[in-house]
Amino acid sequence: MNATGRSADFTAGGYIVEHGSLEPCTVVCADGKAEIDNSKPDRYDFNAVFIKDLVNAHTHCGDYGLKVPPGLTLEELVAPPDGLKHKYLSGLDTGALEDNIRRFDGASAGYGSASFIDFREGGKEGCKALRRCSRDAIILGRPTSKEYDPEEVSDILSVADGIGIPSISDMDPKYLESVADHVRRERKIFAIHASERVREDIDAILSLDPAFIVHMCEATDGDMAKCAEAEVPIAVCPTSNAYFGKETPIVRMLDNGADVMIGTDNGMLCEPDLISEASVFSSLVSKQDGDPGEVWKALANPSKLLNRTRRMEYQISERYLTVIPQRDKGDTRPSAPFRVKIERRSE
């Protein structure tokens, strides 16, 4: 196996994540294409856990080249328009931005993800840059106008799969309502950050009919229960939250019935290594006296979300199977997760 995720031919036995649970299977990979057989193998080269179309639920890929000094607050780092991230992005030329995005896209694939859902800053041009640099990203653009401009939103949606915006604390409510209505009319994805720094009005957030929301670190149990009732999943980013001294309340979300997904957030803070982030998620759930096995549902939920919305203009160009080898002590066989293409007839 190499760092780009390509692999030699192999037969692997183990478990595949199906509907949030683990089912026994055999995977045979030949000429770079994998076939899945839902039975236990007679022989195998190694054991593994397998996930179809693994999707990183929340990223910001443009700031992948930014080196973050320690000790910054959330506002100092990411608050628009004067946070360090936004100043950095505004100073990038197209070539430097696209270099960041290509490296992020390559790293994401190398860590085993089939795709990532990116909140893409920079209006239509920012979305076009990501589309040029990644075949498989799900792009949620962000308008640059301070007032609702229907032409700008339509231009962004001509390239992007939807709109992803900051929190309601950062934007005018009427502006948000107009943008959300516009996105619904065009049957695209609308998503928003929520209760990351301070608790925000969940009723106002859910009235925008988001496909999903991000963070919810400061939410109450009642807020989480309302998300569950509205069937709005929550994308959590525990490593990013921890940078700002926040512990993501994952078990409270689960106990209140919410669907949870995992994202790696800003490239300036975390590598787009979803399996590593899943390990952080699982450890945090254990610390909070929950079931670490919930991680498998959380990893499967983004694909379920995208299949449910059916609002993507651009489909993921290939079907991928993420392979997470399970090693015994002293084993010299593959250890790092990698991805392989799935044979079309096995879908």
Backbone torsions as a table, in degrees:
resi	resn	phi	psi	omega
1	MET	NA	145.5	176.3
2	ASN	-124.2	177.2	-170.9
3	ALA	-67.8	-18.8	-178.3
4	THR	-84.4	-5.9	178.6
5	GLY	96.5	-4.3	176.6
6	ARG	-74.1	151.7	-176.0
7	SER	-141.2	157.5	171.2
8	ALA	-75.3	168.7	176.1
9	ASP	-62.0	144.6	179.9
10	PHE	-158.8	162.6	166.0
11	THR	-121.2	125.1	-177.9
12	ALA	-127.2	141.3	174.9
13	GLY	-110.7	157.5	178.1
14	GLY	157.2	-135.1	-174.6
15	TYR	-135.0	140.9	176.0
16	ILE	-111.1	141.2	179.0
17	VAL	-78.1	113.0	178.5
18	GLU	-127.2	118.3	178.9
19	HIS	56.0	35.7	175.9
20	GLY	82.8	2.5	176.4
21	SER	-125.3	170.0	-177.0
22	LEU	-100.6	125.6	178.7
23	GLU	-119.8	139.9	-179.2
24	PRO	-64.3	145.6	179.2
25	CYS	-160.9	168.6	170.5
26	THR	-122.7	137.7	175.3
27	VAL	-120.8	125.3	176.0
28	VAL	-113.2	121.2	179.4
29	CYS	-110.9	122.7	177.7
30	ALA	-136.1	131.8	-179.5
31	ASP	55.0	36.9	174.9
32	GLY	79.8	5.5	179.8
33	LYS	-121.9	135.3	-175.9
34	ALA	-104.2	139.4	170.1
35	GLU	-115.8	141.6	-175.1
36	ILE	-112.6	128.6	177.5
37	ASP	-122.3	121.9	-175.8
38	ASN	-82.4	63.9	175.7
39	SER	-150.6	166.8	177.4
40	LYS	-80.4	140.7	-176.5
41	PRO	-78.2	152.3	171.4
42	ASP	-73.6	-37.3	176.9
43	ARG	-145.7	157.6	179.4
44	TYR	-157.4	157.1	178.5
45	ASP	-83.3	-31.6	177.7
46	PHE	-164.2	163.5	174.7
47	ASN	-90.9	150.9	179.5
48	ALA	-159.4	164.0	165.5
49	VAL	-106.8	140.4	-174.7
50	PHE	-122.9	141.6	177.2
51	ILE	-134.0	125.8	176.3
52	LYS	-78.4	136.0	170.5
53	ASP	48.7	57.3	-179.5
54	LEU	-67.7	123.6	-175.0
55	VAL	-119.9	127.0	173.2
56	ASN	-76.1	117.0	-166.8
57	ALA	-76.1	-16.8	-179.3
58	HIS	-158.4	119.5	177.5
59	THR	-140.5	161.0	164.5
60	HIS	-130.9	103.0	-170.1
61	CYS	-88.1	-20.6	-172.8
62	GLY	-67.2	-25.8	-177.1
63	ASP	-93.5	19.6	-176.5
64	TYR	-59.9	-24.9	-178.8
65	GLY	-91.2	-0.8	-177.0
66	LEU	-84.2	129.3	174.6
67	LYS	-95.2	119.3	-172.2
68	VAL	-93.9	123.4	174.9
69	PRO	-70.5	153.0	-178.8
70	PRO	-71.4	156.5	169.1
71	GLY	88.0	6.0	-179.9
72	LEU	-78.8	146.3	173.9
73	THR	-80.0	168.7	177.6
74	LEU	-59.3	-44.0	179.9
75	GLU	-63.8	-43.7	-178.5
76	GLU	-64.2	-30.4	-176.0
77	LEU	-90.5	-45.8	-168.5
78	VAL	-124.5	-5.0	-177.3
79	ALA	-68.5	128.1	176.7
80	PRO	-78.7	148.0	-0.7
81	PRO	-99.5	0.8	-169.3
82	ASP	-104.3	2.0	176.1
83	GLY	-64.1	155.2	-177.2
84	LEU	-53.6	-40.5	-179.2
85	LYS	-60.3	-46.5	-176.0
86	HIS	-69.0	-36.8	174.4
87	LYS	-63.6	-40.2	178.7
88	TYR	-62.6	-48.4	-178.2
89	LEU	-63.4	-38.8	-179.0
90	SER	-67.5	-21.4	179.4
91	GLY	-90.7	-3.2	-179.0
92	LEU	-84.7	137.9	168.2
93	ASP	-83.8	172.4	-174.4
94	THR	-60.0	-40.5	-178.8
95	GLY	-62.9	-43.1	-179.6
96	ALA	-68.4	-39.7	177.4
97	LEU	-61.7	-46.5	-178.1
98	GLU	-67.8	-30.2	174.4
99	ASP	-64.0	-43.8	175.9
100	ASN	-58.1	-47.2	-175.3
101	ILE	-65.8	-43.1	-179.5
102	ARG	-63.3	-41.0	179.0
103	ARG	-66.8	-39.1	177.0
104	PHE	-63.6	-46.5	-179.7
105	ASP	-60.9	-42.6	177.8
106	GLY	-65.5	-39.5	178.1
107	ALA	-65.9	-42.3	179.4
108	SER	-58.5	-47.2	178.2
109	ALA	-64.2	-40.4	-179.5
110	GLY	-64.3	-29.6	176.8
111	TYR	-84.2	-2.3	171.1
112	GLY	108.4	-1.0	-178.0
113	SER	-80.0	143.5	173.8
114	ALA	-79.1	-31.9	-175.8
115	SER	-161.6	172.0	174.1
116	PHE	-144.6	147.0	179.9
117	ILE	-98.5	109.0	-170.8
118	ASP	-107.0	129.4	170.2
119	PHE	-83.3	100.7	-168.2
120	ARG	-97.0	112.7	176.9
121	GLU	-73.8	165.3	171.6
122	GLY	96.4	16.3	177.0
123	GLY	63.5	-152.2	-177.4
124	LYS	-61.8	-40.8	-177.5
125	GLU	-64.6	-37.5	176.2
126	GLY	-63.7	-39.4	178.2
127	CYS	-66.8	-41.1	179.2
128	LYS	-63.1	-38.3	178.7
129	ALA	-61.9	-44.1	178.8
130	LEU	-66.7	-39.5	179.2
131	ARG	-63.0	-37.7	178.3
132	ARG	-66.8	-31.5	-170.3
133	CYS	-97.2	-12.9	-176.6
134	SER	-140.6	128.3	177.7
135	ARG	-78.8	-25.0	-166.4
136	ASP	-116.6	-3.8	-178.6
137	ALA	-66.2	143.7	168.7
138	ILE	-94.7	118.4	-168.1
139	ILE	-105.7	121.9	173.3
140	LEU	-114.8	103.9	-174.1
141	GLY	-78.1	167.1	178.0
142	ARG	-129.0	122.2	176.8
143	PRO	-62.1	152.7	178.4
144	THR	-100.8	-20.7	-178.9
145	SER	-69.2	141.9	178.4
146	LYS	-76.9	-22.8	176.1
147	GLU	-114.7	152.8	-178.5
148	TYR	-59.3	122.1	179.2
149	ASP	-123.3	100.0	-175.3
150	PRO	-59.3	-32.0	178.7
151	GLU	-66.5	-42.0	178.6
152	GLU	-63.9	-44.7	-179.7
153	VAL	-62.1	-42.0	177.5
154	SER	-63.6	-39.3	178.3
155	ASP	-62.5	-42.7	178.2
156	ILE	-62.9	-44.4	-177.3
157	LEU	-71.1	-15.1	173.6
158	SER	-71.2	-18.3	179.5
159	VAL	-110.8	-40.8	-170.0
160	ALA	-93.4	168.2	177.3
161	ASP	-89.4	-6.0	-179.6
162	GLY	168.7	-162.8	-179.4
163	ILE	-125.8	133.6	174.6
164	GLY	-126.9	124.7	-170.1
165	ILE	-129.1	166.2	175.7
166	PRO	-66.4	-169.8	-174.1
167	SER	-78.1	166.7	177.8
168	ILE	-65.2	-21.5	178.1
169	SER	-68.4	-22.2	-175.6
170	ASP	-97.6	-3.7	-170.2
171	MET	-141.4	154.7	179.0
172	ASP	-69.5	132.7	-177.2
173	PRO	-58.0	-40.9	-179.7
174	LYS	-66.2	-36.1	175.3
175	TYR	-60.9	-47.7	-179.4
176	LEU	-61.5	-42.6	179.6
177	GLU	-61.9	-41.5	-179.1
178	SER	-65.7	-43.5	179.5
179	VAL	-65.7	-45.7	-179.1
180	ALA	-61.4	-42.5	177.6
181	ASP	-61.7	-40.8	179.7
182	HIS	-62.6	-44.8	180.0
183	VAL	-62.5	-42.1	178.1
184	ARG	-62.2	-41.3	179.9
185	ARG	-60.2	-34.2	-179.7
186	GLU	-92.6	6.2	174.9
187	ARG	54.8	48.4	176.3
188	LYS	-115.1	-178.3	-177.0
189	ILE	-89.9	131.4	172.0
190	PHE	-117.9	129.0	180.0
191	ALA	-141.1	157.9	-172.4
192	ILE	-151.6	145.0	169.4
193	HIS	-70.2	147.0	-176.4
194	ALA	-148.5	132.3	172.7
195	SER	47.4	46.2	177.4
196	GLU	-84.6	-49.3	-176.7
197	ARG	-95.2	-44.9	178.0
198	VAL	-134.9	160.3	176.4
199	ARG	-67.7	135.5	179.1
200	GLU	-120.9	162.4	-175.1
201	ASP	-68.8	105.5	-175.9
202	ILE	-67.3	-30.4	178.2
203	ASP	-64.7	-41.1	177.5
204	ALA	-65.6	-38.5	179.5
205	ILE	-66.4	-48.2	-177.0
206	LEU	-70.3	-23.4	176.9
207	SER	-65.1	-18.3	177.2
208	LEU	-80.6	-5.3	179.0
209	ASP	56.4	53.8	179.3
210	PRO	-71.4	148.6	173.6
211	ALA	-69.9	-34.2	172.9
212	PHE	-160.3	164.5	176.5
213	ILE	-126.5	163.2	-172.1
214	VAL	-122.4	134.4	170.2
215	HIS	92.0	-85.4	-179.0
216	MET	61.1	32.3	-179.6
217	CYS	-64.4	-33.8	-175.3
218	GLU	-102.9	13.8	-177.4
219	ALA	-76.1	152.9	173.7
220	THR	-86.6	168.8	174.9
221	ASP	-58.7	-39.8	179.3
222	GLY	-63.0	-38.1	177.5
223	ASP	-62.0	-43.5	-179.1
224	MET	-66.3	-39.9	178.4
225	ALA	-63.5	-36.2	177.2
226	LYS	-65.9	-35.9	175.0
227	CYS	-63.2	-42.4	178.8
228	ALA	-62.6	-44.7	-179.4
229	GLU	-62.7	-37.7	-179.9
230	ALA	-82.5	-3.7	-178.3
231	GLU	58.8	43.2	177.1
232	VAL	-107.4	110.1	-179.0
233	PRO	-68.0	159.4	178.2
234	ILE	-116.5	122.4	173.5
235	ALA	-88.3	123.3	-178.4
236	VAL	-111.2	147.9	-176.7
237	CYS	-134.5	74.9	-168.7
238	PRO	-63.2	-35.4	179.9
239	THR	-67.3	-44.2	177.4
240	SER	-62.3	-44.8	178.6
241	ASN	-60.3	-39.8	-178.4
242	ALA	-64.7	-30.4	177.3
243	TYR	-56.9	-35.0	-179.0
244	PHE	-96.9	16.6	176.2
245	GLY	76.3	21.3	-178.7
246	LYS	-110.5	135.8	175.0
247	GLU	-98.9	117.8	-178.6
248	THR	-64.8	123.0	-175.6
249	PRO	-82.0	65.6	-172.2
250	ILE	-63.8	-46.9	-175.3
251	VAL	-65.2	-37.0	175.5
252	ARG	-61.7	-39.6	176.7
253	MET	-60.5	-47.9	-178.6
254	LEU	-65.3	-42.5	-179.3
255	ASP	-63.6	-26.5	178.3
256	ASN	-92.2	8.7	170.9
257	GLY	88.7	5.7	-177.7
258	ALA	-76.9	145.3	169.2
259	ASP	-80.2	135.0	-175.7
260	VAL	-120.9	139.1	176.5
261	MET	-124.1	165.0	-176.0
262	ILE	-116.7	132.6	174.3
263	GLY	-132.5	163.1	-179.7
264	THR	-104.2	-7.3	173.9
265	ASP	65.9	-142.3	-170.4
266	ASN	-67.8	135.1	176.8
267	GLY	-64.2	-22.4	179.3
268	MET	-73.2	-18.2	-178.1
269	LEU	-106.2	-34.1	-173.0
270	CYS	-139.1	143.4	167.2
271	GLU	-66.7	149.3	177.6
272	PRO	-78.0	55.9	-177.2
273	ASP	-104.2	90.8	-172.8
274	LEU	-69.1	-31.5	179.0
275	ILE	-68.3	-40.2	175.7
276	SER	-64.3	-41.4	177.9
277	GLU	-64.5	-35.3	177.0
278	ALA	-64.2	-34.9	176.5
279	SER	-65.5	-40.5	175.7
280	VAL	-62.9	-44.7	177.4
281	PHE	-55.9	-49.8	-177.3
282	SER	-63.1	-42.1	178.7
283	SER	-64.4	-38.8	179.6
284	LEU	-68.1	-39.3	176.6
285	VAL	-61.6	-42.7	177.5
286	SER	-61.5	-43.2	178.5
287	LYS	-60.0	-33.3	-178.8
288	GLN	-91.1	16.3	176.1
289	ASP	64.1	33.3	175.4
290	GLY	-106.4	-175.3	-178.7
291	ASP	-92.9	111.1	-178.6
292	PRO	-62.6	-17.8	176.5
293	GLY	-64.9	-13.6	176.0
294	GLU	-61.9	-16.2	-179.0
295	VAL	-59.5	-32.5	-177.6
296	TRP	-68.5	-39.0	175.1
297	LYS	-64.2	-41.9	-178.4
298	ALA	-63.2	-35.3	178.2
299	LEU	-73.6	-28.0	-179.2
300	ALA	-84.7	-22.0	-172.0
301	ASN	-63.8	-36.6	-179.9
302	PRO	-60.7	-41.4	177.4
303	SER	-63.2	-38.9	177.5
304	LYS	-62.4	-41.7	178.5
305	LEU	-60.4	-49.1	-176.1
306	LEU	-66.9	-35.8	176.1
307	ASN	-66.6	-35.2	-177.5
308	ARG	-73.0	-39.7	-176.2
309	THR	-70.5	-36.6	-177.4
310	ARG	49.4	38.5	-177.1
311	ARG	-114.1	9.3	-178.2
312	MET	-83.4	125.0	173.8
313	GLU	-73.8	-33.3	-179.9
314	TYR	-109.4	125.0	177.1
315	GLN	-87.0	152.8	170.8
316	ILE	-56.0	128.2	-168.8
317	SER	-71.3	-25.7	178.9
318	GLU	-134.9	152.0	170.1
319	ARG	-90.1	132.3	-177.6
320	TYR	-123.7	150.2	172.6
321	LEU	-116.1	119.8	175.2
322	THR	-85.5	129.6	-178.1
323	VAL	-109.9	120.6	179.2
324	ILE	-113.0	94.3	-176.7
325	PRO	-61.3	141.8	176.4
326	GLN	-109.3	112.2	-171.1
327	ARG	-102.2	143.4	169.1
328	ASP	-87.7	162.1	179.0
329	LYS	-60.4	130.5	179.6
330	GLY	82.7	1.2	-178.3
331	ASP	-70.5	135.2	179.0
332	THR	-103.2	4.6	-179.5
333	ARG	-79.7	179.1	-170.9
334	PRO	-56.5	143.1	-177.9
335	SER	-120.5	-35.3	-176.3
336	ALA	-83.9	143.9	174.9
337	PRO	-60.4	149.7	175.9
338	PHE	-151.3	169.4	-179.3
339	ARG	-124.2	150.6	174.7
340	VAL	-134.0	154.2	177.8
341	LYS	-72.6	148.7	178.9
342	ILE	-97.5	133.0	173.9
343	GLU	-58.5	133.6	-176.3
344	ARG	-58.8	-36.1	-176.2
345	ARG	-71.9	-10.3	-179.6
346	SER	-94.0	1.3	-178.5
347	GLU	-69.8	NA	NA
